[in-house]
Amino acid sequence: MNQLLQTLNQKLATLSHGQEGIVKISAAVSDKLVAFKSKPPSIQREILSVCSDPYTLAQQLTHVELERLSHIGPEEFVQAFVHKDPLDGTKTCFSEQKKTSNLEAYVKWFNRLCYLVATEICMPAKKKQRAQVIEFFIDVARECFNIGNFNSLMAIISGMNMSPVSRLKKTWSKVKTAKFFILEHQMDPTGNFYNYRTALRGAAHRSLTAHSNREKQIWGEILSFKQELKYFISARGRYVSF
């Protein structure tokens, strides 16, 4: 019993720390946006000048994913799709107010990564430089696939498919797109993400015989998982067993 209580206290402390971190990060981002609007910086540092190694960036993205995932409890996924009580339209099925701040922060992280990729590609003035950034992110996405970080992989692909990037036809003509099309095919939503699910099962199977902790760690793409969980909860009603 003591061990159970100790584990519970550690989990609650971790969740509390995560929520405090979210508040601090949100405040810092808001302050930076205000400062940026009032006085835009004269020099923007491109990502290739900060980190030019795709594997290193993929690793750092993976660390961010793991840190943010560690604060999300299973109850947040369930409460994200709580429907109103059919007997009383003013009340939800749970007596408490929804608490999904960690899950919402994780989804916001996905969106921020999408926009980061699109922004970094569009920043260079010359087509050759933009093509280099695109190829760099393609390599980062491939490393994320190899690591088993499918969420960052999907975010990078989504960023490169945004209209400000996809419309750069002359830039794309200078890019070796074979690797990109392979990765895009893996995350194709056709058939309820059949290709992605197949790749995820393969990665899970490989993790069973992995020797290092890095090879054992696999996490799927958050948006498709939320959609699948939504249908599951709708079918099961309010009764979900963790």
TORFIKE-182281 format. One line per 4 residues: number of its first residue (from 1); for each residue x, y negated, z negated of C-alpha. Coordinates in Angstrom, 1 decimal. Layout:
BEGIN
NUM = X/Y/Z; ... $
! end
This chain:
BEGIN
1 = 0.0/0.0/0.0; 2.8/-2.4/-0.8; 4.5/-1.7/2.5; 1.2/-2.3/4.3 $
5 = 0.7/-5.6/2.5; 4.2/-6.6/3.2; 3.8/-5.8/6.9; 0.5/-7.8/7.0 $
9 = 2.1/-10.8/5.3; 5.0/-10.7/7.8; 2.5/-10.6/10.7; 0.5/-13.5/9.3 $
13 = 3.6/-15.5/8.8; 4.7/-14.9/12.4; 1.3/-15.9/13.7; 1.3/-19.1/11.5 $
17 = 4.8/-19.9/12.7; 3.7/-19.4/16.3; 0.7/-21.8/15.9; 2.9/-24.4/14.3 $
21 = 5.3/-24.1/17.2; 2.5/-24.6/19.7; 1.4/-27.8/18.0; 5.0/-29.1/18.0 $
25 = 5.6/-28.2/21.6; 2.2/-29.8/22.7; 3.1/-33.0/20.9; 6.6/-33.1/22.4 $
29 = 5.2/-32.5/25.9; 2.6/-35.3/25.4; 5.3/-37.7/24.2; 7.5/-36.9/27.2 $
33 = 4.7/-37.4/29.7; 3.9/-40.8/28.2; 7.6/-41.8/28.3; 7.9/-40.5/31.9 $
37 = 4.9/-42.5/33.1; 6.1/-45.7/31.4; 9.7/-45.3/32.6; 10.5/-42.5/35.1 $
41 = 14.1/-41.2/34.8; 16.4/-42.4/37.6; 18.1/-39.0/38.0; 16.3/-35.7/38.2 $
45 = 18.4/-32.6/37.6; 17.6/-29.8/40.0; 17.3/-26.3/38.7; 20.3/-25.0/40.7 $
49 = 22.5/-27.5/38.9; 21.3/-26.1/35.5; 21.3/-22.4/36.3; 22.4/-20.9/39.6 $
53 = 22.3/-17.3/38.7; 18.9/-15.6/39.4; 19.5/-12.8/36.9; 20.3/-15.2/34.1 $
57 = 17.2/-17.3/34.7; 15.1/-14.1/34.9; 16.5/-13.1/31.5; 15.7/-16.5/30.0 $
61 = 12.1/-16.3/31.4; 11.9/-12.8/29.8; 13.0/-14.2/26.4; 10.3/-16.9/26.6 $
65 = 7.7/-14.3/27.6; 8.6/-12.1/24.7; 8.6/-14.9/22.2; 5.2/-16.1/23.2 $
69 = 3.7/-12.6/23.4; 4.9/-11.8/19.9; 2.4/-14.4/18.5; -0.7/-13.0/20.3 $
73 = -2.8/-10.6/18.3; -5.4/-8.2/20.0; -8.2/-10.1/18.4; -7.4/-13.1/20.5 $
77 = -8.0/-11.2/23.7; -11.4/-10.1/22.4; -12.4/-13.5/21.1; -11.5/-15.1/24.4 $
81 = -14.6/-13.4/25.9; -17.0/-13.5/23.0; -20.5/-14.0/24.3; -23.3/-15.9/22.5 $
85 = -25.6/-13.9/20.3; -28.6/-13.0/22.4; -30.9/-13.5/19.4; -29.5/-16.9/18.6 $
89 = -28.1/-19.0/21.4; -26.3/-21.3/19.0; -24.2/-18.6/17.4; -21.5/-16.4/18.8 $
93 = -21.2/-12.7/18.1; -18.5/-13.5/15.6; -19.2/-15.5/12.5; -15.9/-17.3/12.7 $
97 = -14.9/-19.9/15.3; -12.8/-18.6/18.2; -9.1/-18.6/17.5; -7.2/-18.1/20.7 $
101 = -4.6/-20.8/20.6; -1.7/-18.4/21.2; -3.4/-16.8/24.1; -4.3/-20.1/25.6 $
105 = -0.7/-21.3/25.1; 0.5/-18.2/27.0; -1.8/-18.9/29.9; -0.6/-22.5/29.9 $
109 = 3.0/-21.2/30.1; 2.1/-19.2/33.2; 0.6/-22.4/34.8; 3.6/-24.5/33.8 $
113 = 6.0/-21.9/35.4; 3.9/-22.0/38.6; 4.2/-25.8/38.8; 7.8/-25.8/37.9 $
117 = 8.6/-23.5/40.9; 6.5/-25.6/43.3; 8.1/-28.9/42.0; 11.7/-27.6/42.2 $
121 = 11.1/-26.5/45.8; 9.6/-29.8/46.9; 12.1/-32.0/45.1; 15.0/-31.8/47.6 $
125 = 14.8/-34.2/50.6; 16.5/-31.9/53.1; 15.0/-28.7/54.6; 18.2/-26.7/54.1 $
129 = 18.2/-27.5/50.3; 14.6/-26.7/50.0; 15.2/-23.4/51.7; 18.0/-22.6/49.3 $
133 = 15.7/-23.2/46.3; 13.1/-21.0/47.8; 15.6/-18.2/48.3; 16.8/-18.7/44.8 $
137 = 13.3/-18.2/43.3; 12.8/-15.2/45.5; 15.9/-13.7/43.9; 14.7/-14.7/40.4 $
141 = 11.3/-13.0/41.2; 13.1/-9.8/42.3; 15.1/-9.8/39.1; 11.9/-10.2/37.1 $
145 = 10.5/-7.2/38.9; 13.5/-5.2/38.1; 13.4/-6.2/34.5; 9.7/-5.4/34.3 $
149 = 8.5/-8.9/33.7; 5.5/-8.9/36.0; 4.0/-12.1/34.4; 6.9/-14.3/35.4 $
153 = 7.0/-12.6/38.8; 3.4/-13.4/39.5; 3.9/-17.0/38.3; 6.8/-17.5/40.7 $
157 = 4.9/-16.0/43.6; 1.9/-18.2/42.8; 4.1/-21.3/42.7; 5.6/-20.5/46.1 $
161 = 2.1/-20.0/47.5; 0.8/-23.4/46.3; -0.2/-25.6/49.2; 2.6/-28.2/48.8 $
165 = 5.1/-25.4/49.3; 3.3/-23.2/51.8; 2.7/-26.1/54.2; 6.5/-26.6/54.5 $
169 = 6.6/-24.6/57.8; 10.0/-25.9/59.0; 11.5/-25.1/55.6; 10.1/-21.6/55.5 $
173 = 11.5/-21.0/59.0; 15.0/-21.3/57.5; 14.2/-18.8/54.7; 14.9/-15.0/54.9 $
177 = 11.4/-14.0/53.8; 11.6/-10.2/53.9; 12.2/-9.9/50.2; 9.5/-12.4/49.5 $
181 = 6.9/-10.5/51.5; 7.8/-7.3/49.7; 7.3/-8.9/46.3; 4.1/-10.6/47.5 $
185 = 2.9/-7.2/48.7; 3.5/-5.8/45.2; 1.3/-8.4/43.6; -1.4/-8.4/46.3 $
189 = -4.9/-8.6/44.6; -6.5/-6.3/47.3; -8.0/-3.2/45.8; -8.1/-4.6/42.3 $
193 = -4.4/-5.1/42.3; -3.7/-1.5/43.4; -0.1/-2.1/44.4; 0.7/-4.0/41.2 $
197 = -0.9/-1.2/39.1; 1.1/1.4/40.9; 4.3/-0.6/40.3; 3.4/-1.1/36.7 $
201 = 2.8/2.7/36.2; 6.1/3.4/37.8; 7.9/0.9/35.5; 6.1/2.5/32.5 $
205 = 7.2/5.9/33.6; 10.8/4.8/34.0; 10.8/3.2/30.5; 10.1/6.6/29.0 $
209 = 13.6/7.8/30.0; 15.3/4.4/29.5; 18.4/4.2/27.3; 18.5/0.5/26.5 $
213 = 15.8/-1.7/24.9; 15.9/-4.0/27.9; 14.8/-1.2/30.2; 12.1/-0.1/27.8 $
217 = 10.4/-3.5/27.7; 7.5/-3.9/30.2; 4.7/-6.4/30.2; 2.0/-6.9/32.8 $
221 = 0.6/-10.0/34.4; -1.7/-11.8/32.0; -4.5/-13.1/34.3; -5.4/-9.7/35.8 $
225 = -5.2/-8.1/32.3; -7.6/-10.7/31.0; -10.0/-10.1/33.9; -9.9/-6.3/33.2 $
229 = -10.4/-6.8/29.5; -13.3/-9.1/30.2; -15.1/-6.3/32.1; -14.2/-3.8/29.4 $
233 = -15.7/-5.9/26.7; -18.8/-6.7/28.7; -19.3/-2.9/29.1; -18.7/-2.1/25.5 $
237 = -20.5/-5.0/24.0; -19.1/-6.3/20.7; -17.7/-3.0/19.6; -14.0/-2.9/20.4 $
241 = -11.5/-0.6/18.6; -7.9/-1.8/18.2 $
! end
